Amino acid sequence: MNDKNKAVDPIPEEFASYEEAADFWDTHDTTDYLEFLQPVDVDAQFRKRHNVISE
């Protein structure tokens, strides 16, 4: 459960690399930053696959 009194690190304005961003999010929980998230519309098309494995 999210503790509203818990201090969280600010999100950096910029990351120097994808690796730096990954390191940040590997050690931080996105649910602590819900006020920064924005809904987006997504148009996804899923294709069904069927794999048969036999001996």
N, C-alpha and C positions, 0 to 999 in steps of 0.2 A: 504494500500500500504506500502511496506517495505521502511523505511527511511535509506539509506545507511550511513548517518552521525550519526545515533543513536548508542550510546554505548550499548553493550550487555555484560552480564556476561559471563565469560568463562565457558565452560562445565567442570565439575570436572573430574579429571583423573579416579577416582573410586567413586562409591556410596557405603556407608556402608550397605545399605539394599535396597530392592525393594521399600520400603516406601519412603526412601530418594530420590530415582530416581523419583518416582511418584510425590513427592512434588516439585522437581525441574521443571519437565515438566508441572505440573499443573500451574506453574507461569511463564513459558517461552514459546515462540512461536518457533516451529521448523523451520519456514520460516526465522528466524533470523540466522540459522545455516546451510544453504543449502550447504556451501562449505565443510561441514563435512559428508554429506550424500553420500552414494554409491549405485548405482543401483544393484539390485539382480535379479536373475532369480527365478521365482516361478512357480511351477507346481501345479495348483489347480484343483480339481474336485468338481464341484457343483452338488448336487442332488436336483432335483425338488420335492417339497412337495405340497400336495394338501390336505387341511383340509376342511371338511364339518361340519358346525355347524347348527344344526336344533333344532327347539323348540318342 
